[in-house]
């Protein structure tokens, strides 16, 4: 099970970094950690949560084998 957990963490970090880059948010990467400036903290918290929720929802859809046209969306709402 540890490999599965690490793969979820890695997917979350990857998708968060892509989303931050798409939004031109500053990001600093140190090994397996990332940080941003204090004025973007709330945006980053929402982004991390939204990406992780999307990963879990996608996993649930795949496991239930429901056919859906929706895709993984790395976005958050204000």
C-alpha positions as CSV (number, residue, x, y, z in Angstrom):
1,X,0.0,0.0,0.0
2,X,2.8,2.5,0.6
3,X,3.6,2.7,-3.1
4,X,0.0,3.6,-3.8
5,X,0.0,6.4,-1.2
6,X,3.3,7.8,-2.6
7,X,1.9,7.7,-6.1
8,X,-1.1,9.8,-4.9
9,X,1.2,12.3,-3.2
10,X,3.4,12.5,-6.3
11,X,0.4,13.0,-8.6
12,X,-0.9,15.7,-6.3
13,X,2.4,17.6,-6.2
14,X,2.8,17.3,-10.0
15,X,-0.7,18.6,-10.8
16,X,-0.4,21.4,-8.2
17,X,2.9,22.6,-9.7
18,X,1.4,22.5,-13.2
19,X,-1.6,24.5,-12.0
20,X,0.6,27.0,-10.2
21,X,2.7,27.4,-13.3
22,X,-0.4,27.9,-15.5
23,X,-1.5,30.7,-13.2
24,X,1.9,32.3,-13.0
25,X,2.0,31.8,-9.3
26,X,5.6,31.9,-7.9
27,X,6.7,28.5,-6.6
28,X,10.0,27.3,-5.0
29,X,10.9,23.6,-5.1
30,X,13.2,21.9,-2.6
31,X,13.5,18.2,-3.0
32,X,9.9,16.9,-2.5
33,X,8.5,20.1,-1.0
34,X,7.2,23.2,-2.6
35,X,6.5,26.7,-1.3
36,X,5.2,30.0,-2.5
37,X,5.0,33.6,-1.3
38,X,2.9,34.5,1.6
39,X,0.5,36.7,-0.4
40,X,-0.5,33.6,-2.4
41,X,-1.0,31.3,0.5
42,X,-4.8,31.1,0.4
43,X,-4.7,30.5,-3.4
44,X,-2.2,27.7,-2.9
45,X,-4.2,26.1,-0.1
46,X,-7.3,26.1,-2.2
47,X,-5.4,24.7,-5.2
48,X,-3.8,21.9,-3.3
49,X,-7.2,20.9,-1.8
50,X,-9.0,21.1,-5.2
51,X,-6.3,19.0,-7.0
52,X,-6.4,16.3,-4.3
53,X,-10.2,16.1,-4.3
54,X,-10.1,15.8,-8.1
55,X,-7.6,12.9,-7.8
56,X,-9.8,11.1,-5.3
57,X,-13.0,11.7,-7.3
58,X,-11.3,10.5,-10.5
59,X,-10.1,7.4,-8.6
60,X,-13.6,6.7,-7.3
61,X,-15.0,7.1,-10.9
62,X,-12.4,4.7,-12.3
63,X,-13.0,2.1,-9.5
64,X,-16.7,2.2,-10.0
65,X,-16.2,1.9,-13.7
66,X,-18.7,4.6,-14.5
67,X,-18.3,6.0,-17.9
68,X,-18.1,9.8,-17.7
69,X,-17.1,12.5,-20.0
70,X,-15.6,14.7,-17.3
71,X,-11.8,14.9,-17.0
72,X,-9.5,15.8,-14.3
73,X,-9.7,19.5,-13.8
74,X,-6.9,21.3,-11.9
75,X,-8.9,24.4,-11.0
76,X,-10.4,26.0,-8.0
77,X,-13.2,28.4,-7.5
78,X,-13.0,31.6,-5.6
